[in-house]
Amino acid sequence: MTSIRFAILGTAKIARTVAPKIQSAEGTELLGIASRSEDSAQQFAQEFGIPRTYPGYAAALDDPDVDAVYVPLPPSMHQEWTEKAAAAGKHILCEKPLARNVSETDRMIAACRKHNVVLLDGVMWYHTARAAAIRSVVDSGQLGELRQLTSVFTFRWDTMPMENLRMHRDLGGGSLLDLGWYCVGASLWLLDDMPQRVYARANWCNDVDIRLNGFLWFGDEGSVERKVATIESGFDTVRRRWLEVAGTKESLVCDDFTRPLKSSRPRFWTHDCDGESTEHVVTGKTQEECMVESFCELIRSRQTDHPWLQLSRKTQAVCDALDRSARGGHVVEL
C-alpha cells in the first residue's frame, strides 16, 4: 500500500482543520467526503478540492477504493461507525474522546481487532516532535524522581450554548471528555502508570460537568515516592492549556501543550531549584500532519494493538472513574 486513501465521515468543524492536513501529509490521499446532507458534502468537497462525495456515511464505507476513514462525529456516534467501518475493512482515525465510556471503547477495540484494522484516537499533540522531546526529558531523569503532574485545559463561554453537543450527556458532552481527556491522557503517558485512586468535584449544568477538578494518585498510599496528578477542565475560564511535570531536581512546563500558541515556535521550559530556566524550541510538521502520518505508519506496519490505543483505553477508564467520583462525591478505586 503506497498512498493511503481517506474518506471523512461528516463535515464537523474539526474536519475543516484536519482535511487539508490529510491532503498535505506524506503518503496520503483525501478521496471523499460523506455527509447526511448532499449539499453539505458538495460544498465541503468544492472548498477542499475533494474528488468524491457520498450520500451518507455508509456509502463511503462501500467504496472499495477507500482504505481509511476519519470520524469527526459526536462521541455518541463513535461506536456505531467505528464498528461499521471495521466490518467494512476500513482503518479508523476517530476523534476524541474515543467513546462516551469504557464499555463502548472496549466494543470498538474488539471490532477493530476482529477485522484486523487500525484504530487511533484524534489526540494530535502526542505525535509531534515537541511531545517526543518532552517525553525524552521526563524519561531521562533530568527532573529527578517525579512527584507531581499538573495539567489544565479550559476555555470560556459567556453563556452556555445549550444546543451544543458538549452540553448533552447522552451525546458525550461535558468538559471532562472534551478537554480533560487531554489532561488525563498526558498524566498517564508522562507518568507511565495508572492511578490507584481518583477523586473529582464538578460544577454541573444540564447534567454535564462544565468545570471539573480531579486528583489522581499513583503508587502505594503512604509511600514517599507516591506521585500525584491534578487536572482541571472547564467551559467557564479563560483559555489555558498548560502542563507542569515536577520532580525532585527540576520541573518542566509547557504552556500550550495541546496546540502551540505560535505554530512556528513550539516550546517548553525546564526550571531548576535556583530559578534558572532553559527554553526548548522543537519545530516540525503541524500536529495534524504528524497524527495522520503516525496513523498511516500504524496501518502500513499492521499494528492493530499499538501503545496509543492502549493509552486511549486507559484514558477512558480513568475518565469514567473521575465522572463516578464527581457524581458520587467519593474517592473511586481503580
Buried (B, 14 or more C-beta within 10 A) or exposed (E): EEEBBBBBBBBBEBBBEBBBBBBBBEBBBBBBBBBEEEEBBBBBBEEBEBEBBBEBBBBBBEBEEBBBBBBBBBBBBBBBBBBBBBBBEBBBBBBBBBBBBBEBBBBBBEBBBEBEBBBBBBBBBBBBBBBEBBBEBBEEEBBEEBBBBBBBBBBEEEEBEEEEBBBBBEBBBBBBBBBBBBBBBBBBBBBEBEBBBBBBBBBBBEEBBBBBBBBBBBBEEEEEEEBBBBBBBBBBBEEBBBBBBBBEEBBBBBBBBBBBEEEEEBBBBBBEEEEEEEEBEBEBBBBBBBBBBBBBBBBEEEBBEBEBBEBBBBBBBBBBBBBEBBEEEEEBEB
